[in-house]
Amino acid sequence: MPAQVLSYPHHPLRNVRLDTLMRLRWLAVFGQTAAVLVVYDGLDFELPLWPCLAVIGLYAWLNIALRLRFRGNQRLEPDRAAWLLAFDIAELAVLLFLTGGLQNPFAFLFLGPVLISATALPARMTLMLAGFAILCATVLMFVHYPLPWSSDDPLELPQPYMIGVWLSILLCIGYISIYAWQIIEESRQLAEALAATEIVLTREQHLTQLDGLAAAAAHELGTPLSTIALVARELEKALGDNSPHVEDVRLLREQVQRCGDILGKLTQLPGPGEPFDSIYGTLDEEVAALQREYRPLMKDWQERYGITTVSLLTPPQGEIAGWRKDGKLVVPPNLTIKREIMRVVKA
């Protein structure tokens, strides 16, 4: 059962809410508009104002269209979310093309959509978006409008410096995206492991409730069955052997006895071939195999770390942790286990 939990093809953690992207996009719209107006009016630099505002307006119009078309709490499939993030990269690339290319200090915002993809989308989508962002940055290094600056003293950055800026953007996209993806992936695996633990505990709780229900049923039905058996025995004696109904009465007694045997089995641990053997058998065999396989290691851990209880963490491959008598958690180094169950094994 845990193995099924650990392989979600469309796990919610692999999707992103549309409302989240739209909020980030509105923040980008306001920030870009403010930056363009401050440079044009506040710093009095020349730049293509109307083309920049047109690009930002198209960006805002797409946000409004998405709000009207979809619900805000809808979770997007990875491919749709990747297309929206690719549009974000393209919009930023057009603005940078109009305002100086990689000479513009806001060129490092290429990292934003790629970082969002690394934290919320599959690795394949992130690699595609990172490649698209690097491609846009490479084109902008050679093709762009002049950087908005004073016309009396135009700013000309040397080519080696621009190559360094391009290389730094490439390294930031690669390193930070990989780092963020690794952190989120570990958190995702931990969440899936906790979900598997919850399912196993819920399953065992249901089995415990079933055991209690069976015992209660056996107790409640015992008295009526005894009464039926007693009445059937008296009827058999009263009818005699020559009665045409004596066989029916004997059959009734046999079935009552059979019901009593079944109720007795429900209140005892099942033996081979008994009811519920398939429920307990597989799990008990796995735990017993683990006990045999790791008992020598457990004895060594008892002597070296003082561990009294060993637990298997984060299936299907995770560390083995132990608890000492004083309640302190100890993780023996460089020890992993490949099991798809989460049970506590007593040393």
C-alpha positions as CSV (number, residue, x, y, z in Angstrom):
1,M,0.0,0.0,0.0
2,P,2.7,2.6,0.7
3,A,4.2,1.8,-2.6
4,Q,1.0,3.1,-4.2
5,V,1.2,6.4,-2.3
6,L,4.8,7.0,-3.4
7,S,4.1,7.1,-7.1
8,Y,1.5,9.7,-7.8
9,P,1.5,10.6,-11.5
10,H,-0.4,13.9,-10.8
11,H,0.4,14.6,-7.2
12,P,-0.9,18.1,-6.1
13,L,2.7,19.1,-5.2
14,R,3.6,18.7,-8.8
15,N,1.0,21.3,-9.9
16,V,0.7,25.0,-9.3
17,R,-2.4,27.1,-8.5
18,L,-3.4,29.6,-11.2
19,D,-4.1,32.2,-8.5
20,T,-0.5,32.0,-7.4
21,L,0.8,32.7,-10.8
22,M,-1.7,35.5,-11.4
23,R,-0.7,37.2,-8.1
24,L,3.0,37.1,-9.1
25,R,2.1,38.4,-12.6
26,W,0.2,41.4,-11.2
27,L,3.2,42.1,-9.0
28,A,5.4,42.0,-12.1
29,V,3.0,44.3,-14.0
30,F,3.0,47.0,-11.2
31,G,6.8,46.7,-10.7
32,Q,7.6,46.9,-14.5
33,T,5.2,49.9,-14.9
34,A,6.7,51.7,-11.9
35,A,10.3,51.0,-13.2
36,V,9.5,52.4,-16.7
37,L,7.8,55.5,-15.4
38,V,10.5,56.2,-12.8
39,V,13.2,55.9,-15.5
40,Y,11.3,58.0,-18.0
41,D,9.9,60.8,-15.8
42,G,12.0,60.6,-12.6
43,L,15.4,60.1,-14.1
44,D,14.6,61.8,-17.3
45,F,16.2,59.1,-19.5
46,E,15.2,58.5,-23.0
47,L,13.5,55.1,-23.7
48,P,10.7,53.8,-25.9
49,L,8.0,54.5,-23.5
50,W,4.9,53.5,-25.5
51,P,6.3,50.2,-26.8
52,C,7.3,49.3,-23.2
53,L,3.8,50.2,-21.9
54,A,2.2,48.2,-24.7
55,V,4.2,45.1,-23.8
56,I,3.1,45.5,-20.1
57,G,-0.5,46.1,-21.2
58,L,-0.5,42.9,-23.2
59,Y,0.8,41.1,-20.2
60,A,-1.9,42.5,-18.0
61,W,-4.6,41.7,-20.6
62,L,-3.5,38.1,-20.5
63,N,-3.9,38.1,-16.8
64,I,-7.4,39.4,-17.0
65,A,-8.3,36.8,-19.7
66,L,-7.0,34.0,-17.5
67,R,-9.1,35.3,-14.6
68,L,-12.2,35.3,-16.7
69,R,-11.5,31.9,-18.3
70,F,-10.4,29.9,-15.3
71,R,-11.2,29.7,-11.6
72,G,-8.5,31.2,-9.3
73,N,-8.2,28.1,-7.2
74,Q,-7.7,25.8,-10.2
75,R,-4.5,23.8,-10.3
76,L,-2.8,23.9,-13.6
77,E,-1.3,20.9,-15.3
78,P,2.5,21.0,-15.5
79,D,2.5,21.7,-19.3
80,R,0.1,24.6,-19.0
81,A,1.9,26.1,-16.1
82,A,5.2,25.8,-18.1
83,W,3.6,27.6,-21.1
84,L,2.6,30.5,-18.8
85,L,6.1,30.7,-17.3
86,A,7.6,30.6,-20.8
87,F,5.4,33.6,-21.7
88,D,6.7,35.4,-18.6
89,I,10.2,34.8,-19.8
90,A,9.4,36.1,-23.3
91,E,7.7,39.2,-22.0
92,L,10.7,40.0,-19.8
93,A,13.0,39.4,-22.8
94,V,11.0,41.9,-24.9
95,L,11.2,44.6,-22.2
96,L,14.9,44.0,-21.8
97,F,15.3,44.2,-25.6
98,L,13.7,47.7,-25.5
99,T,15.7,48.9,-22.5
100,G,19.3,47.8,-23.0
101,G,19.5,44.0,-23.0
102,L,21.8,42.5,-20.5
103,Q,23.1,45.9,-19.7
104,N,19.9,46.4,-17.8
105,P,20.4,45.4,-14.2
106,F,16.9,43.8,-14.2
107,A,18.2,41.1,-16.5
108,F,18.6,38.8,-13.5
109,L,14.8,38.5,-13.3
110,F,15.2,35.7,-15.8
111,L,15.8,33.6,-12.8
112,G,12.3,34.1,-11.4
113,P,10.1,31.9,-13.7
114,V,12.8,29.2,-13.8
115,L,12.9,29.2,-10.0
116,I,9.1,28.9,-9.8
117,S,9.3,25.9,-12.2
118,A,12.0,24.3,-10.1
119,T,9.8,24.4,-7.0
120,A,6.5,23.4,-8.5
121,L,6.9,21.6,-11.8
122,P,8.7,18.4,-13.0
123,A,12.4,18.5,-13.8
124,R,11.8,18.2,-17.5
125,M,9.7,21.4,-17.6
126,T,12.3,23.2,-15.5
127,L,15.1,22.2,-17.9
128,M,13.1,23.4,-20.9
129,L,12.4,26.8,-19.2
130,A,16.0,27.2,-18.2
131,G,17.1,26.6,-21.7
132,F,14.6,29.1,-23.1
133,A,15.8,31.7,-20.5
134,I,19.4,31.2,-21.4
135,L,18.6,31.4,-25.1
136,C,16.8,34.8,-24.5
137,A,19.8,36.1,-22.5
138,T,22.2,35.0,-25.2
139,V,20.2,36.8,-27.9
140,L,19.9,40.0,-25.8
141,M,23.7,40.1,-25.3
142,F,24.0,40.9,-29.0
143,V,20.7,42.4,-30.1
144,H,19.0,45.2,-28.0
145,Y,18.2,48.9,-27.9
146,P,20.6,51.2,-26.1
147,L,20.4,51.3,-22.3
148,P,18.4,54.4,-21.1
149,W,21.1,56.8,-20.0
150,S,22.1,60.4,-20.2
151,S,22.5,61.5,-23.8
152,D,25.4,63.8,-22.8
153,D,27.4,60.9,-21.4
154,P,26.2,57.5,-23.0
155,L,27.2,54.4,-21.1
156,E,29.1,51.8,-23.0
157,L,30.0,48.6,-21.1
158,P,32.9,46.6,-22.4
159,Q,32.3,43.3,-24.1
160,P,34.2,41.2,-21.5
161,Y,32.0,42.6,-18.8
162,M,28.9,41.7,-20.8
163,I,30.2,38.2,-21.2
164,G,30.6,38.0,-17.4
165,V,27.0,39.2,-16.9
166,W,25.8,36.6,-19.3
167,L,27.8,33.9,-17.6
168,S,26.6,34.9,-14.1
169,I,23.0,34.7,-15.3
170,L,23.6,31.3,-16.7
171,L,25.2,30.1,-13.5
172,C,22.5,31.6,-11.3
173,I,19.8,29.9,-13.4
174,G,21.6,26.6,-13.2
175,Y,22.8,26.5,-9.6
176,I,19.9,28.1,-7.8
177,S,17.3,26.1,-9.8
178,I,19.1,22.8,-9.0
179,Y,19.4,23.8,-5.3
180,A,15.7,24.8,-5.0
181,W,14.6,21.7,-6.8
182,Q,16.6,19.5,-4.5
183,I,15.2,21.1,-1.4
184,I,11.6,20.9,-2.7
185,E,12.1,17.3,-3.8
186,E,13.2,16.3,-0.3
187,S,10.2,18.0,1.2
188,R,7.9,16.3,-1.3
189,Q,9.4,12.9,-0.5
190,L,8.9,13.6,3.2
191,A,5.3,14.6,2.6
192,E,4.7,11.4,0.6
193,A,6.3,9.3,3.4
194,L,4.1,10.9,6.0
195,A,1.1,10.1,3.8
196,A,2.2,6.5,3.5
197,T,2.6,6.3,7.3
198,E,-0.9,7.7,7.8
199,I,-2.4,5.2,5.4
200,V,-0.6,2.3,7.2
201,L,-1.8,3.5,10.6
202,T,-5.3,4.0,9.4
203,R,-5.3,0.5,7.9
204,E,-4.1,-1.0,11.2
205,Q,-6.7,1.0,13.1
206,H,-9.4,-0.4,10.9
207,L,-8.1,-3.9,11.5
208,T,-8.1,-3.3,15.3
209,Q,-11.7,-2.0,15.0
210,L,-12.6,-5.1,13.0
211,D,-11.1,-7.3,15.7
212,G,-13.1,-5.6,18.4
213,L,-16.3,-5.7,16.3
214,A,-15.8,-9.5,15.7
215,A,-15.3,-10.1,19.4
216,A,-18.4,-8.1,20.2
217,A,-20.4,-9.9,17.5
218,A,-19.3,-13.3,18.9
219,H,-20.3,-12.2,22.4
220,E,-23.7,-10.9,21.4
221,L,-24.6,-13.8,19.1
222,G,-23.4,-16.5,21.6
223,T,-26.5,-16.5,23.7
224,P,-29.1,-16.6,20.8
225,L,-27.2,-19.4,19.1
226,S,-27.1,-21.4,22.4
227,T,-30.8,-21.0,22.8
228,I,-31.4,-22.1,19.2
229,A,-29.2,-25.2,19.7
230,L,-31.0,-26.1,22.9
231,V,-34.5,-25.7,21.3
232,A,-33.3,-27.8,18.3
233,R,-32.0,-30.5,20.6
234,E,-35.4,-30.7,22.4
235,L,-37.3,-30.7,19.1
236,E,-35.2,-33.6,17.9
237,K,-35.9,-35.6,21.1
238,A,-39.6,-34.8,20.9
239,L,-40.0,-35.7,17.2
240,G,-38.2,-39.0,17.5
241,D,-36.3,-40.9,14.8
242,N,-39.4,-41.7,12.7
243,S,-40.5,-38.1,12.2
244,P,-40.1,-36.7,8.6
245,H,-38.7,-33.5,10.1
246,V,-36.0,-35.0,12.2
247,E,-33.4,-34.5,9.4
248,D,-34.3,-30.8,9.1
249,V,-33.8,-30.4,12.8
250,R,-30.4,-32.1,12.8
251,L,-29.3,-29.9,9.9
252,L,-30.4,-26.9,11.9
253,R,-28.3,-28.0,14.9
254,E,-25.3,-28.6,12.6
255,Q,-25.5,-25.1,11.1
256,V,-25.9,-23.6,14.6
257,Q,-22.7,-25.4,15.7
258,R,-21.0,-24.2,12.5
259,C,-21.9,-20.6,13.3
260,G,-20.5,-21.0,16.8
261,D,-17.2,-22.3,15.4
262,I,-17.0,-19.3,13.1
263,L,-17.6,-16.9,15.9
264,G,-15.0,-18.6,17.9
265,K,-12.4,-18.2,15.2
266,L,-13.2,-14.5,14.9
267,T,-12.0,-14.0,18.5
268,Q,-8.7,-15.8,18.1
269,L,-5.6,-15.2,16.1
270,P,-6.0,-16.9,12.7
271,G,-4.0,-20.0,11.8
272,P,-2.9,-21.1,8.4
273,G,-5.8,-20.9,5.9
274,E,-8.1,-19.3,8.4
275,P,-10.2,-16.2,7.7
276,F,-8.2,-12.9,7.6
277,D,-5.0,-14.8,7.0
278,S,-4.4,-12.8,3.8
279,I,-4.8,-9.5,5.7
280,Y,-2.1,-10.1,8.3
281,G,0.1,-12.6,6.6
282,T,2.0,-10.4,4.1
283,L,2.8,-7.7,6.6
284,D,3.9,-10.0,9.3
285,E,6.2,-11.9,7.0
286,E,7.8,-8.6,5.9
287,V,8.4,-7.6,9.5
288,A,9.8,-11.0,10.4
289,A,12.2,-10.9,7.5
290,L,13.4,-7.5,8.6
291,Q,13.9,-8.8,12.1
292,R,16.0,-11.7,10.8
293,E,18.0,-9.5,8.4
294,Y,18.8,-6.7,10.7
295,R,19.1,-8.5,14.1
296,P,22.9,-8.6,14.0
297,L,23.0,-4.9,13.2
298,M,20.6,-4.2,16.0
299,K,22.8,-6.0,18.5
300,D,25.8,-3.9,17.3
301,W,23.8,-0.7,17.6
302,Q,22.8,-1.7,21.1
303,E,26.4,-2.0,22.2
304,R,27.7,1.0,20.2
305,Y,24.8,3.6,20.5
306,G,22.6,2.2,23.3
307,I,19.7,1.8,20.9
308,T,16.7,-0.2,22.1
309,T,14.2,0.4,19.3
310,V,14.8,0.6,15.5
311,S,12.4,2.3,13.0
312,L,12.4,2.4,9.2
313,L,12.1,5.9,7.9
314,T,11.1,7.5,4.5
315,P,10.4,4.5,2.2
316,P,11.2,3.0,-0.2
317,Q,14.8,4.0,0.5
318,G,15.6,5.9,3.7
319,E,17.7,6.0,6.8
320,I,17.4,3.7,9.8
321,A,16.9,5.6,13.0
322,G,16.9,4.3,16.5
323,W,15.7,5.4,20.0
324,R,17.9,4.9,23.1
325,K,16.5,4.2,26.5
326,D,16.7,7.9,27.4
327,G,14.4,8.7,24.5
328,K,17.1,10.3,22.3
329,L,17.0,9.7,18.6
330,V,20.1,8.3,17.0
331,V,20.8,7.8,13.3
332,P,23.7,5.4,12.6
333,P,25.8,6.8,9.7
334,N,25.8,5.4,6.2
335,L,23.0,2.9,6.7
336,T,20.1,2.7,4.3
337,I,17.3,0.2,3.7
338,K,15.2,-0.5,0.6
339,R,11.8,-1.5,1.9
340,E,8.3,-0.3,1.1
341,I,6.9,-0.6,4.5
342,M,7.1,1.5,7.6
343,R,7.0,-0.5,10.8
344,V,8.8,-0.4,14.1
345,V,11.0,-3.4,14.6
346,K,11.9,-4.3,18.2
347,A,15.5,-5.1,18.8
